[in-house]
């Protein structure tokens, strides 16, 4: 099995888990203060990293912009389609923070590989 299939498989798996988390009927329990924000950051960090590995031929600007738009759009859709879930600007910031953190990790990884 080629590495490309593995990268796409990881991305599809992570995307499915993120979609489940966002569109589940009720929000997850609060394990600690702001634990949901930690979940949003982690989910979008892993989604963006696996997505970038799978879509490595897409231009960097296009990919990272798409991920930031997705971070906002999925939160919006959650509030529209789930009656017990609401759009939260704080969740959008957490989603975007996960994407930006992934961008930092990906950039640092690239620079370390080039050195």
N, C-alpha and C positions, 0 to 999 in steps of 0.2 A: 504494500500500500504506500502510495507516495506521500511525502510530507504535506503537499497541498491538500490532499483529502483529510489528513489529520487536523490541519489548521482550520479548514472549513467545518469539520465535524465539531471541533471544540467551540468554534464561534456559534454554530447553530444550537448546540447544547446550552451554552451560556445565554444566548438570546431567548431561548425558550424559557429558561429559569427566570430571567429578568421579566419577560412578559407575564409569566405566572404571578410573580411578586407584585407587579404593578396592577394587574387586572383581577387579582383575587377579590372576592366579594367584600371581605372585611380586612382592615389593616392588621398587620401582625401585632402581637403583644409588645408593649414597651418593656424591654428587659432592664433598661436603665434610662436615665434622662437623655433624650435625643438619640436613643438607639436606632430609631428609624432613619435618622440622617446618616449614621455610620453605615447602615445597610444600603442606602442610596449611593453613597460615595463608593463603597466596595463593589456594588453591582455594576455601576457605570465604569469604574476603573477596569474591571475584568472584561466587561463587554467591549470597551474600546481597545484594550490590548489584544484580545483574541480577534476582534474585527480587523485591526490593522495588520495582524499577521496573515489573516485570510485574504484581505484585500490589498496586498502589498504592491500591486501594480497600479492602483488608483493613486492619483496625485495626493501628496500630503495635505495640501490646502483643502482639496475637495473632501477627503476623508474626515479630517478633524472638524471641518465646518459642518459636515453632515452629522457627525456625532453630537455636536453641540445643539444643532437643530432638533435632533432626536431626543435629547435630554429635556428640552422644553415641550416638544410635541407629545411625547408619551405621558408626561404629567398632565397636560391639558386633556388628552383623551381619557385618562383615568377619571378625571372629574366629570367628564361628559357621559361616560358609559357605565359607571359604577355608582349606584345610588347612595351607598354608605361611604364613598370615598370622595374627597374634594381636591380641587386644584390647590396646590400650595407653592407659593413663591419660594419658601424655604427649601422645599423638596427640589425645585428647579435648580436652586443654587447648589444643593448637595449633588444632584445629578451632574451638573456642569463641572463641579469641583472634581468629581471622579474622572470625567473626561480629561480635564486639564492635568490632573495628576498622572493619568495614563500617558498623555503627551510628554510630560517631563520624564517619566520612566523610559519611554520609547526613545526619546532624544538622548538621554544619558547612556542608555544601552548602545545606541548607534555610535556615539562618540567613544565609548570604551572599546568597542569592536574595531574602530578605525585606528585606535592608538597602538 
